[in-house]
Amino acid sequence: MIELRCYLAKTGRDVFGGKDTHSMKRKASISHDEATGRELRDNPGFAAEYLRAALEEDDEPSVLLIALRRIAQARGGIVK
């Protein structure tokens, strides 16, 4: 068993899938804000739910303004 582990470590072979782990590229991670911005831009249903949730924050009116700003930024900002 030890020999198999050494072989697998040297060759980069995955025990379960037989994939070459040395040549696999990792997907770059993105920030939460960037992921939310992409979703707000690309998914109108998500943007509507985002606004709906902001409207439910009765005790903090600034939440709605922040949500509106984020949606506007995600969709290209406001043209002057």
C-alpha positions, 0 to 999 in steps of 0.5 A, a space after each residue: 500500500 505504501 508503494 502505491 501511495 508513493 507511486 501515486 504521489 510521484 505520478 500525480 494520479 488520483 486514486 479514485 478517478 485516475 485523473 492527472 492532478 498535476 495538470 488540473 488547473 484550479 478555478 480562481 476564486 472570486 469575492 462574495 461582492 463580485 459574485 453577488 454583482 454578477 448574479 445581480 447583473 445576470 439574473 433579474 429574478 435574483 435582483 428582484 428578490 434582493 430588492 424584496 429582501 431589502 424592502 423588508 428591512 423596516 428598521 434600517 432604511 439605508 439597506 434599500 439604498 445600498 441594495 439599489 446602489 449595488 444593482 445599479 453598479 452591477 448593471 453598469 452604473 448610472 449614466 450622467 
